[in-house]
Amino acid sequence: MKITRLTALLAVIMGLVVLAFVLLGTPQPGTAPPEAGRTSPAASATAARTPAAGVVNPSRLTEIMASELPPEARQTLNLISKGGPYPYPRDNVPFGNFERILPQKPSGYYREFTVITPGESDRGARRIVVGGGSEKYFTADHYGSFKFIAEGK
């Protein structure tokens, strides 16, 4: 009886450890440790204001011209280029990339911004995600899919 309880307890502990690694994220092979990819809030704000004209698509995702985005997404791009102010408190916060659709990068590399959706009473499903290399991605379905935003071409 005691061995069964001990085995069950160990299984629960191991499950919690695995869950912690999944939730906190672990560096992928071939990437820099998270400390190397972390930036201060000031550096993140500066990176978000860096113009992305000429940024090469680092993903295999379909591209969309910035001019082809919905008007609200173009407004969000303008706010990002100016460094805000943003309409929602959850704007300019780290994006975890848990769906793993975007290229794998260290924790804190991506930041997300709301694209206002007319007729929605909340933030809606549309977002722009900005990487530390100034690359930008648009999702209209709350991270179900992304398109690389081609700016200045």
N, C-alpha and C positions, 0 to 999 in steps of 0.2 A: 504494500500500500504506500509506504513512504517513497519507494523508488518511482512509482507512477506519478506521485505528486511532484517530486523533484524533476522528473522528465518534463512534465507539463509546465512547470515554472520556468525551466530552461528554454523551452520552446517559445513561451510568451516573451521572455527577455530577448531572445534572438530576433523574434518578430519585431519588437520595438526598436532594436538596433537597426535592422534593415529599413524600417519605416523612417527612422531619423535620417539615415543616409539618403534615402529617396527625397525626403522633404527638403533637406539642406542642400542637396546636390553634391555630386562628387566630380572632381575634375576628370575630363575625358582624356584618354591617352593622346599624347602629342600636343596638349594645350598647356598654357602656362598655369601655374598654381593661381588660385583666386586672388591672393595678395598682389600678384603682378598686374592683374586686370582691374583692381579697385582704384577708383578715383575719388577725390574729395567732392563734396557737393558743388563747390565753386568750379572745379574742373569739369564736372558733369554738365553744369549749366553752360560753360563755355563750349563744350563739345556739341551741345544741342543747338547752339547758335552758329556753329561753323557752317558756311555754305556748302551744300553738297553737289554743286555743279561739277560735273565731270567725275563723280564717284562711280567707280566700276562696280557692276553687279557681282558681289562676292558669293552669290547663291545660284542655284539652278532654277530659281523661281521665275515665273513669267514676269516681264516688265510691263509697267503702265506708266505712260507719260504723266507728269504732274498736271499738265493741262487737261488730261482726260479724267482726272479725279472729280468726284462730286464737289460742288462749290464749298461745302462745309469742310471737306478734307483740305482744300486749298487754303481755307481760312486757318485751319489748324497748322499747316505747314508755315504760314506767315507768322503765327504766334510762336512756333518753335524757333524760327529764325531770329525773332526779336527777344527770345528768352522769357516770354510770358507777357502779361499775366494769363493764367490758364483758368478756364471756367469751373473746373472740378478739383477738389482736394486730391483726388487720386491721379491727377496728371503729373507727369515728370517723376514718376516713381519707378523703381526697378521692375523690369519684366523678366520673369523666370524662364521663359522659353521651355516650359515643361512639355509642350506638345512636340518639341524637337523638329519643328518645321523649318525654322531659321537655322543658319549655320551655328554649330556648337561653339560657344565662347564661354569664358569664365563668368562666374556669377557677378552680376552688377554691370555687365557689358551693355545690356539693352535697357532702354527706358520707354515707357508707354504714355500715350497721349490720347485723350478722347476726341473723337470726331462726332460732333453733335448730329443727331438723327432727328429730323423734323417729325413731329407727331409722337415722339417717345417721351414718356414722363420721367424716365431715368436716363442713365448714360447711353443706353442703347448698345448695339453690338459692334459699332465701327471704331477702329483704333488706328493710330499710326505708331509704329515702334521704330525707335531710332537706336542704331548701334554706335559704339564708341568710335568707329571709323567714319561717322557721319552718314552711313547708309541708312535709308529709310524704307519701311515696308508698310503697306496698307492691308488691313483686314476688314471685310464688311460683315464677317460672320463670327465675331468674337473668338478669334484665333483658330478657327477651323481651317482656314486657308490664308495665304499671304501672296501679295504681289510686290516686287521690288519697284520702288518709285524712281523713275528716271527723271532727273531734274536737269534743266539747263542744256538739253540736247536739241 
